[in-house]
């Protein structure tokens, strides 16, 4: 995912994932597609960072 475009550190990917839930604009946009999608994406990015980048 992220490594295809940049050499991302786990903390960077975690931070980007948190945008989905910490920024109400991100949350509103993704939750319009499917309720709970923003939280799912944030959790998926955290899991990716922990499993693939650490």
mmCIF file of the N, C-alpha and C atoms, coordinates in Angstrom:
data_MODEL
# 
_entry.id   MODEL 
# 
loop_
_atom_site.group_PDB 
_atom_site.id 
_atom_site.type_symbol 
_atom_site.label_atom_id 
_atom_site.label_alt_id 
_atom_site.label_comp_id 
_atom_site.label_asym_id 
_atom_site.label_entity_id 
_atom_site.label_seq_id 
_atom_site.pdbx_PDB_ins_code 
_atom_site.Cartn_x 
_atom_site.Cartn_y 
_atom_site.Cartn_z 
_atom_site.occupancy 
_atom_site.B_iso_or_equiv 
_atom_site.pdbx_formal_charge 
_atom_site.auth_seq_id 
_atom_site.auth_comp_id 
_atom_site.auth_asym_id 
_atom_site.auth_atom_id 
_atom_site.pdbx_PDB_model_num 
ATOM 1   N N  . UNK A 1 1  ? 0.838   -1.178 0.000  1.00 0.00 ? 1  UNK A N  1 
ATOM 2   C CA . UNK A 1 1  ? 0.000   0.000  0.000  1.00 0.00 ? 1  UNK A CA 1 
ATOM 3   C C  . UNK A 1 1  ? 0.884   1.241  0.000  1.00 0.00 ? 1  UNK A C  1 
ATOM 4   N N  . UNK A 1 2  ? 1.171   1.797  1.163  1.00 0.00 ? 2  UNK A N  1 
ATOM 5   C CA . UNK A 1 2  ? 1.921   3.044  1.243  1.00 0.00 ? 2  UNK A CA 1 
ATOM 6   C C  . UNK A 1 2  ? 3.323   2.919  0.672  1.00 0.00 ? 2  UNK A C  1 
ATOM 7   N N  . UNK A 1 3  ? 3.952   1.762  0.840  1.00 0.00 ? 3  UNK A N  1 
ATOM 8   C CA . UNK A 1 3  ? 5.322   1.608  0.372  1.00 0.00 ? 3  UNK A CA 1 
ATOM 9   C C  . UNK A 1 3  ? 5.433   1.645  -1.144 1.00 0.00 ? 3  UNK A C  1 
ATOM 10  N N  . UNK A 1 4  ? 4.337   1.469  -1.856 1.00 0.00 ? 4  UNK A N  1 
ATOM 11  C CA . UNK A 1 4  ? 4.379   1.559  -3.309 1.00 0.00 ? 4  UNK A CA 1 
ATOM 12  C C  . UNK A 1 4  ? 4.609   3.000  -3.761 1.00 0.00 ? 4  UNK A C  1 
ATOM 13  N N  . UNK A 1 5  ? 4.288   3.963  -2.908 1.00 0.00 ? 5  UNK A N  1 
ATOM 14  C CA . UNK A 1 5  ? 4.386   5.372  -3.268 1.00 0.00 ? 5  UNK A CA 1 
ATOM 15  C C  . UNK A 1 5  ? 5.455   6.121  -2.482 1.00 0.00 ? 5  UNK A C  1 
ATOM 16  N N  . UNK A 1 6  ? 5.732   5.673  -1.276 1.00 0.00 ? 6  UNK A N  1 
ATOM 17  C CA . UNK A 1 6  ? 6.720   6.334  -0.448 1.00 0.00 ? 6  UNK A CA 1 
ATOM 18  C C  . UNK A 1 6  ? 7.219   5.358  0.606  1.00 0.00 ? 6  UNK A C  1 
ATOM 19  N N  . UNK A 1 7  ? 8.343   5.682  1.184  1.00 0.00 ? 7  UNK A N  1 
ATOM 20  C CA . UNK A 1 7  ? 8.908   4.846  2.233  1.00 0.00 ? 7  UNK A CA 1 
ATOM 21  C C  . UNK A 1 7  ? 8.317   5.323  3.559  1.00 0.00 ? 7  UNK A C  1 
ATOM 22  N N  . UNK A 1 8  ? 7.128   4.842  3.885  1.00 0.00 ? 8  UNK A N  1 
ATOM 23  C CA . UNK A 1 8  ? 6.388   5.332  5.044  1.00 0.00 ? 8  UNK A CA 1 
ATOM 24  C C  . UNK A 1 8  ? 6.821   4.641  6.326  1.00 0.00 ? 8  UNK A C  1 
ATOM 25  N N  . UNK A 1 9  ? 6.952   5.425  7.359  1.00 0.00 ? 9  UNK A N  1 
ATOM 26  C CA . UNK A 1 9  ? 7.214   4.890  8.683  1.00 0.00 ? 9  UNK A CA 1 
ATOM 27  C C  . UNK A 1 9  ? 5.871   4.534  9.314  1.00 0.00 ? 9  UNK A C  1 
ATOM 28  N N  . UNK A 1 10 ? 5.867   3.568  10.231 1.00 0.00 ? 10 UNK A N  1 
ATOM 29  C CA . UNK A 1 10 ? 4.612   3.179  10.874 1.00 0.00 ? 10 UNK A CA 1 
ATOM 30  C C  . UNK A 1 10 ? 3.860   4.357  11.499 1.00 0.00 ? 10 UNK A C  1 
ATOM 31  N N  . UNK A 1 11 ? 4.579   5.264  12.138 1.00 0.00 ? 11 UNK A N  1 
ATOM 32  C CA . UNK A 1 11 ? 3.907   6.393  12.793 1.00 0.00 ? 11 UNK A CA 1 
ATOM 33  C C  . UNK A 1 11 ? 3.208   7.296  11.785 1.00 0.00 ? 11 UNK A C  1 
ATOM 34  N N  . UNK A 1 12 ? 3.761   7.401  10.581 1.00 0.00 ? 12 UNK A N  1 
ATOM 35  C CA . UNK A 1 12 ? 3.144   8.220  9.536  1.00 0.00 ? 12 UNK A CA 1 
ATOM 36  C C  . UNK A 1 12 ? 1.841   7.577  9.072  1.00 0.00 ? 12 UNK A C  1 
ATOM 37  N N  . UNK A 1 13 ? 1.876   6.273  8.849  1.00 0.00 ? 13 UNK A N  1 
ATOM 38  C CA . UNK A 1 13 ? 0.667   5.564  8.418  1.00 0.00 ? 13 UNK A CA 1 
ATOM 39  C C  . UNK A 1 13 ? -0.397  5.614  9.511  1.00 0.00 ? 13 UNK A C  1 
ATOM 40  N N  . UNK A 1 14 ? 0.010   5.456  10.761 1.00 0.00 ? 14 UNK A N  1 
ATOM 41  C CA . UNK A 1 14 ? -0.934  5.588  11.874 1.00 0.00 ? 14 UNK A CA 1 
ATOM 42  C C  . UNK A 1 14 ? -1.575  6.978  11.869 1.00 0.00 ? 14 UNK A C  1 
ATOM 43  N N  . UNK A 1 15 ? -0.753  7.994  11.697 1.00 0.00 ? 15 UNK A N  1 
ATOM 44  C CA . UNK A 1 15 ? -1.267  9.365  11.683 1.00 0.00 ? 15 UNK A CA 1 
ATOM 45  C C  . UNK A 1 15 ? -2.247  9.614  10.558 1.00 0.00 ? 15 UNK A C  1 
ATOM 46  N N  . UNK A 1 16 ? -1.918  9.118  9.380  1.00 0.00 ? 16 UNK A N  1 
ATOM 47  C CA . UNK A 1 16 ? -2.842  9.270  8.250  1.00 0.00 ? 16 UNK A CA 1 
ATOM 48  C C  . UNK A 1 16 ? -4.151  8.539  8.516  1.00 0.00 ? 16 UNK A C  1 
ATOM 49  N N  . UNK A 1 17 ? -4.060  7.357  9.097  1.00 0.00 ? 17 UNK A N  1 
ATOM 50  C CA . UNK A 1 17 ? -5.268  6.604  9.424  1.00 0.00 ? 17 UNK A CA 1 
ATOM 51  C C  . UNK A 1 17 ? -6.141  7.311  10.437 1.00 0.00 ? 17 UNK A C  1 
ATOM 52  N N  . UNK A 1 18 ? -5.512  7.970  11.389 1.00 0.00 ? 18 UNK A N  1 
ATOM 53  C CA . UNK A 1 18 ? -6.284  8.688  12.410 1.00 0.00 ? 18 UNK A CA 1 
ATOM 54  C C  . UNK A 1 18 ? -7.083  9.837  11.817 1.00 0.00 ? 18 UNK A C  1 
ATOM 55  N N  . UNK A 1 19 ? -6.639  10.363 10.675 1.00 0.00 ? 19 UNK A N  1 
ATOM 56  C CA . UNK A 1 19 ? -7.399  11.436 10.032 1.00 0.00 ? 19 UNK A CA 1 
ATOM 57  C C  . UNK A 1 19 ? -8.832  11.007 9.731  1.00 0.00 ? 19 UNK A C  1 
ATOM 58  N N  . UNK A 1 20 ? -9.015  9.734  9.428  1.00 0.00 ? 20 UNK A N  1 
ATOM 59  C CA . UNK A 1 20 ? -10.355 9.248  9.079  1.00 0.00 ? 20 UNK A CA 1 
ATOM 60  C C  . UNK A 1 20 ? -11.342 9.400  10.228 1.00 0.00 ? 20 UNK A C  1 
ATOM 61  N N  . UNK A 1 21 ? -10.855 9.368  11.460 1.00 0.00 ? 21 UNK A N  1 
ATOM 62  C CA . UNK A 1 21 ? -11.766 9.499  12.598 1.00 0.00 ? 21 UNK A CA 1 
ATOM 63  C C  . UNK A 1 21 ? -11.570 10.799 13.365 1.00 0.00 ? 21 UNK A C  1 
ATOM 64  N N  . UNK A 1 22 ? -10.386 11.374 13.309 1.00 0.00 ? 22 UNK A N  1 
ATOM 65  C CA . UNK A 1 22 ? -10.126 12.597 14.072 1.00 0.00 ? 22 UNK A CA 1 
ATOM 66  C C  . UNK A 1 22 ? -10.629 13.855 13.371 1.00 0.00 ? 22 UNK A C  1 
ATOM 67  N N  . UNK A 1 23 ? -10.714 13.816 12.065 1.00 0.00 ? 23 UNK A N  1 
ATOM 68  C CA . UNK A 1 23 ? -11.174 14.976 11.291 1.00 0.00 ? 23 UNK A CA 1 
ATOM 69  C C  . UNK A 1 23 ? -12.611 14.713 10.858 1.00 0.00 ? 23 UNK A C  1 
ATOM 70  N N  . UNK A 1 24 ? -13.509 15.520 11.362 1.00 0.00 ? 24 UNK A N  1 
ATOM 71  C CA . UNK A 1 24 ? -14.940 15.280 11.089 1.00 0.00 ? 24 UNK A CA 1 
ATOM 72  C C  . UNK A 1 24 ? -15.272 15.340 9.607  1.00 0.00 ? 24 UNK A C  1 
ATOM 73  N N  . UNK A 1 25 ? -14.485 16.061 8.822  1.00 0.00 ? 25 UNK A N  1 
ATOM 74  C CA . UNK A 1 25 ? -14.736 16.111 7.376  1.00 0.00 ? 25 UNK A CA 1 
ATOM 75  C C  . UNK A 1 25 ? -14.447 14.761 6.735  1.00 0.00 ? 25 UNK A C  1 
ATOM 76  N N  . UNK A 1 26 ? -13.332 14.134 7.128  1.00 0.00 ? 26 UNK A N  1 
ATOM 77  C CA . UNK A 1 26 ? -13.014 12.795 6.623  1.00 0.00 ? 26 UNK A CA 1 
ATOM 78  C C  . UNK A 1 26 ? -14.101 11.808 7.047  1.00 0.00 ? 26 UNK A C  1 
ATOM 79  N N  . UNK A 1 27 ? -14.440 11.852 8.344  1.00 0.00 ? 27 UNK A N  1 
ATOM 80  C CA . UNK A 1 27 ? -15.437 10.929 8.878  1.00 0.00 ? 27 UNK A CA 1 
ATOM 81  C C  . UNK A 1 27 ? -16.761 11.075 8.135  1.00 0.00 ? 27 UNK A C  1 
ATOM 82  N N  . UNK A 1 28 ? -17.210 12.299 7.960  1.00 0.00 ? 28 UNK A N  1 
ATOM 83  C CA . UNK A 1 28 ? -18.489 12.531 7.275  1.00 0.00 ? 28 UNK A CA 1 
ATOM 84  C C  . UNK A 1 28 ? -18.450 12.016 5.837  1.00 0.00 ? 28 UNK A C  1 
ATOM 85  N N  . UNK A 1 29 ? -17.350 12.272 5.142  1.00 0.00 ? 29 UNK A N  1 
ATOM 86  C CA . UNK A 1 29 ? -17.247 11.839 3.747  1.00 0.00 ? 29 UNK A CA 1 
ATOM 87  C C  . UNK A 1 29 ? -17.339 10.318 3.636  1.00 0.00 ? 29 UNK A C  1 
ATOM 88  N N  . UNK A 1 30 ? -16.535 9.598  4.411  1.00 0.00 ? 30 UNK A N  1 
ATOM 89  C CA . UNK A 1 30 ? -16.495 8.138  4.289  1.00 0.00 ? 30 UNK A CA 1 
ATOM 90  C C  . UNK A 1 30 ? -17.721 7.472  4.908  1.00 0.00 ? 30 UNK A C  1 
ATOM 91  N N  . UNK A 1 31 ? -18.251 8.042  5.966  1.00 0.00 ? 31 UNK A N  1 
ATOM 92  C CA . UNK A 1 31 ? -19.439 7.453  6.579  1.00 0.00 ? 31 UNK A CA 1 
ATOM 93  C C  . UNK A 1 31 ? -20.697 7.680  5.747  1.00 0.00 ? 31 UNK A C  1 
ATOM 94  N N  . UNK A 1 32 ? -20.660 8.627  4.801  1.00 0.00 ? 32 UNK A N  1 
ATOM 95  C CA . UNK A 1 32 ? -21.775 8.765  3.846  1.00 0.00 ? 32 UNK A CA 1 
ATOM 96  C C  . UNK A 1 32 ? -21.787 7.578  2.898  1.00 0.00 ? 32 UNK A C  1 
ATOM 97  N N  . UNK A 1 33 ? -20.630 7.042  2.591  1.00 0.00 ? 33 UNK A N  1 
ATOM 98  C CA . UNK A 1 33 ? -20.537 5.878  1.707  1.00 0.00 ? 33 UNK A CA 1 
ATOM 99  C C  . UNK A 1 33 ? -21.085 4.651  2.426  1.00 0.00 ? 33 UNK A C  1 
ATOM 100 N N  . UNK A 1 34 ? -20.642 4.458  3.668  1.00 0.00 ? 34 UNK A N  1 
ATOM 101 C CA . UNK A 1 34 ? -21.089 3.334  4.499  1.00 0.00 ? 34 UNK A CA 1 
ATOM 102 C C  . UNK A 1 34 ? -20.855 3.719  5.957  1.00 0.00 ? 34 UNK A C  1 
ATOM 103 N N  . UNK A 1 35 ? -21.897 3.719  6.776  1.00 0.00 ? 35 UNK A N  1 
ATOM 104 C CA . UNK A 1 35 ? -21.702 4.058  8.185  1.00 0.00 ? 35 UNK A CA 1 
ATOM 105 C C  . UNK A 1 35 ? -20.627 3.166  8.819  1.00 0.00 ? 35 UNK A C  1 
ATOM 106 N N  . UNK A 1 36 ? -19.691 3.815  9.515  1.00 0.00 ? 36 UNK A N  1 
ATOM 107 C CA . UNK A 1 36 ? -18.610 3.085  10.165 1.00 0.00 ? 36 UNK A CA 1 
ATOM 108 C C  . UNK A 1 36 ? -17.380 2.884  9.286  1.00 0.00 ? 36 UNK A C  1 
ATOM 109 N N  . UNK A 1 37 ? -17.458 3.303  8.017  1.00 0.00 ? 37 UNK A N  1 
ATOM 110 C CA . UNK A 1 37 ? -16.334 3.097  7.106  1.00 0.00 ? 37 UNK A CA 1 
ATOM 111 C C  . UNK A 1 37 ? -15.091 3.860  7.550  1.00 0.00 ? 37 UNK A C  1 
ATOM 112 N N  . UNK A 1 38 ? -15.249 5.054  8.061  1.00 0.00 ? 38 UNK A N  1 
ATOM 113 C CA . UNK A 1 38 ? -14.089 5.840  8.498  1.00 0.00 ? 38 UNK A CA 1 
ATOM 114 C C  . UNK A 1 38 ? -13.328 5.110  9.601  1.00 0.00 ? 38 UNK A C  1 
ATOM 115 N N  . UNK A 1 39 ? -14.045 4.587  10.580 1.00 0.00 ? 39 UNK A N  1 
ATOM 116 C CA . UNK A 1 39 ? -13.394 3.848  11.665 1.00 0.00 ? 39 UNK A CA 1 
ATOM 117 C C  . UNK A 1 39 ? -12.739 2.580  11.135 1.00 0.00 ? 39 UNK A C  1 
ATOM 118 N N  . UNK A 1 40 ? -13.390 1.909  10.225 1.00 0.00 ? 40 UNK A N  1 
ATOM 119 C CA . UNK A 1 40 ? -12.819 0.698  9.622  1.00 0.00 ? 40 UNK A CA 1 
ATOM 120 C C  . UNK A 1 40 ? -11.503 1.016  8.916  1.00 0.00 ? 40 UNK A C  1 
ATOM 121 N N  . UNK A 1 41 ? -11.486 2.083  8.124  1.00 0.00 ? 41 UNK A N  1 
ATOM 122 C CA . UNK A 1 41 ? -10.271 2.456  7.408  1.00 0.00 ? 41 UNK A CA 1 
ATOM 123 C C  . UNK A 1 41 ? -9.142  2.826  8.370  1.00 0.00 ? 41 UNK A C  1 
ATOM 124 N N  . UNK A 1 42 ? -9.482  3.556  9.435  1.00 0.00 ? 42 UNK A N  1 
ATOM 125 C CA . UNK A 1 42 ? -8.473  3.928  10.430 1.00 0.00 ? 42 UNK A CA 1 
ATOM 126 C C  . UNK A 1 42 ? -7.884  2.681  11.088 1.00 0.00 ? 42 UNK A C  1 
ATOM 127 N N  . UNK A 1 43 ? -8.734  1.736  11.442 1.00 0.00 ? 43 UNK A N  1 
ATOM 128 C CA . UNK A 1 43 ? -8.269  0.495  12.062 1.00 0.00 ? 43 UNK A CA 1 
ATOM 129 C C  . UNK A 1 43 ? -7.444  -0.337 11.077 1.00 0.00 ? 43 UNK A C  1 
ATOM 130 N N  . UNK A 1 44 ? -7.852  -0.362 9.823  1.00 0.00 ? 44 UNK A N  1 
ATOM 131 C CA . UNK A 1 44 ? -7.121  -1.122 8.810  1.00 0.00 ? 44 UNK A CA 1 
ATOM 132 C C  . UNK A 1 44 ? -5.724  -0.538 8.601  1.00 0.00 ? 44 UNK A C  1 
ATOM 133 N N  . UNK A 1 45 ? -5.611  0.771  8.572  1.00 0.00 ? 45 UNK A N  1 
ATOM 134 C CA . UNK A 1 45 ? -4.302  1.394  8.399  1.00 0.00 ? 45 UNK A CA 1 
ATOM 135 C C  . UNK A 1 45 ? -3.408  1.145  9.603  1.00 0.00 ? 45 UNK A C  1 
ATOM 136 N N  . UNK A 1 46 ? -3.990  1.168  10.804 1.00 0.00 ? 46 UNK A N  1 
ATOM 137 C CA . UNK A 1 46 ? -3.204  0.880  12.009 1.00 0.00 ? 46 UNK A CA 1 
ATOM 138 C C  . UNK A 1 46 ? -2.697  -0.554 11.978 1.00 0.00 ? 46 UNK A C  1 
ATOM 139 N N  . UNK A 1 47 ? -3.558  -1.467 11.595 1.00 0.00 ? 47 UNK A N  1 
ATOM 140 C CA . UNK A 1 47 ? -3.164  -2.880 11.520 1.00 0.00 ? 47 UNK A CA 1 
ATOM 141 C C  . UNK A 1 47 ? -2.076  -3.079 10.469 1.00 0.00 ? 47 UNK A C  1 
ATOM 142 N N  . UNK A 1 48 ? -2.218  -2.430 9.331  1.00 0.00 ? 48 UNK A N  1 
ATOM 143 C CA . UNK A 1 48 ? -1.217  -2.527 8.276  1.00 0.00 ? 48 UNK A CA 1 
ATOM 144 C C  . UNK A 1 48 ? 0.135   -2.027 8.775  1.00 0.00 ? 48 UNK A C  1 
ATOM 145 N N  . UNK A 1 49 ? 0.107   -0.885 9.437  1.00 0.00 ? 49 UNK A N  1 
ATOM 146 C CA . UNK A 1 49 ? 1.362   -0.301 9.935  1.00 0.00 ? 49 UNK A CA 1 
ATOM 147 C C  . UNK A 1 49 ? 2.025   -1.212 10.951 1.00 0.00 ? 49 UNK A C  1 
ATOM 148 N N  . UNK A 1 50 ? 1.237   -1.805 11.825 1.00 0.00 ? 50 UNK A N  1 
ATOM 149 C CA . UNK A 1 50 ? 1.787   -2.681 12.862 1.00 0.00 ? 50 UNK A CA 1 
ATOM 150 C C  . UNK A 1 50 ? 2.314   -3.986 12.280 1.00 0.00 ? 50 UNK A C  1 
ATOM 151 N N  . UNK A 1 51 ? 1.598   -4.550 11.334 1.00 0.00 ? 51 UNK A N  1 
ATOM 152 C CA . UNK A 1 51 ? 1.962   -5.872 10.804 1.00 0.00 ? 51 UNK A CA 1 
ATOM 153 C C  . UNK A 1 51 ? 2.971   -5.817 9.670  1.00 0.00 ? 51 UNK A C  1 
ATOM 154 N N  . UNK A 1 52 ? 2.923   -4.776 8.865  1.00 0.00 ? 52 UNK A N  1 
ATOM 155 C CA . UNK A 1 52 ? 3.758   -4.734 7.668  1.00 0.00 ? 52 UNK A CA 1 
ATOM 156 C C  . UNK A 1 52 ? 4.937   -3.771 7.759  1.00 0.00 ? 52 UNK A C  1 
ATOM 157 N N  . UNK A 1 53 ? 4.824   -2.766 8.609  1.00 0.00 ? 53 UNK A N  1 
ATOM 158 C CA . UNK A 1 53 ? 5.856   -1.732 8.620  1.00 0.00 ? 53 UNK A CA 1 
ATOM 159 C C  . UNK A 1 53 ? 6.728   -1.755 9.871  1.00 0.00 ? 53 UNK A C  1 
ATOM 160 N N  . UNK A 1 54 ? 6.260   -2.351 10.952 1.00 0.00 ? 54 UNK A N  1 
ATOM 161 C CA . UNK A 1 54 ? 7.068   -2.369 12.184 1.00 0.00 ? 54 UNK A CA 1 
ATOM 162 C C  . UNK A 1 54 ? 8.181   -3.370 12.082 1.00 0.00 ? 54 UNK A C  1 
# 
